[in-house]
């Protein structure tokens, strides 16, 4: 079990670092770190706020703080 905090990943499937994100997510999960993943289908990096991910992230973050 790791002492790392819960982690949130949000990335687009056309981002050039998709494989690196997925490897990092897998490593964190194997270490027992809670990981939330939000994959934006067909998006590149730099997608900004337009994809609706901010409310999901805010809810996740509020839950992290509420449970600690």
N, C-alpha and C positions, 0 to 999 in steps of 0.2 A: 504494500500500500504506500502511496506517495503522499507527501505533505503539500503537493501543489494544489492550488485552488481550482474550483470548477472552471471549465473553459468553454467559450462559445466561439464557434467557427461559422463564418458566413462567407461563401465564395461562389463565383459563377463557374459553370461547367466549361466555359471557354477560356478561363483564366490560364495563363501559361504555367502556373504553379499548382495545378490540381493534384498531381501525383504527390507533390511535397506536402500539401495540406492533408491528403488522405493518409500518408505515412505518419505524419505527426499525430493525427487523430487516433490512428491505430495504436501507436506507441503510448499515448496518454491513457487510452482505454485499457491497454494491457497492464499499465502501472496502477490501475484502479482509480484514475482521475475521472470524475463525472464530466462528460463532454456533451454539449448540445451542438448539433450540426444543422445549419440552414443552407441548403444548396439551391442556388438560383439557376434554373435550367436555361441554357443558351446565352448566359451573360458573360461578358468579359470582366476584367477587373475595373475598378473605378465606376461602379454602377450607381453610386450615390444613394440617396434616400428613396428613390422612385420605386423600388421593388417591394415595399411593404415589410422589410426586414426589421426596421427600427422598433415598431411596437412589439414584435416577437422578442427581440433582444431586451427591451425594457422590462417585459413581463418576466423573462428568465432572470434578469439581474435582480429585480425586486424579490423574486423567490429565493435567490441565493442569499440575499441579505436577511430576509425574513427567517430563514432556517439556520442562521448562524448566531 
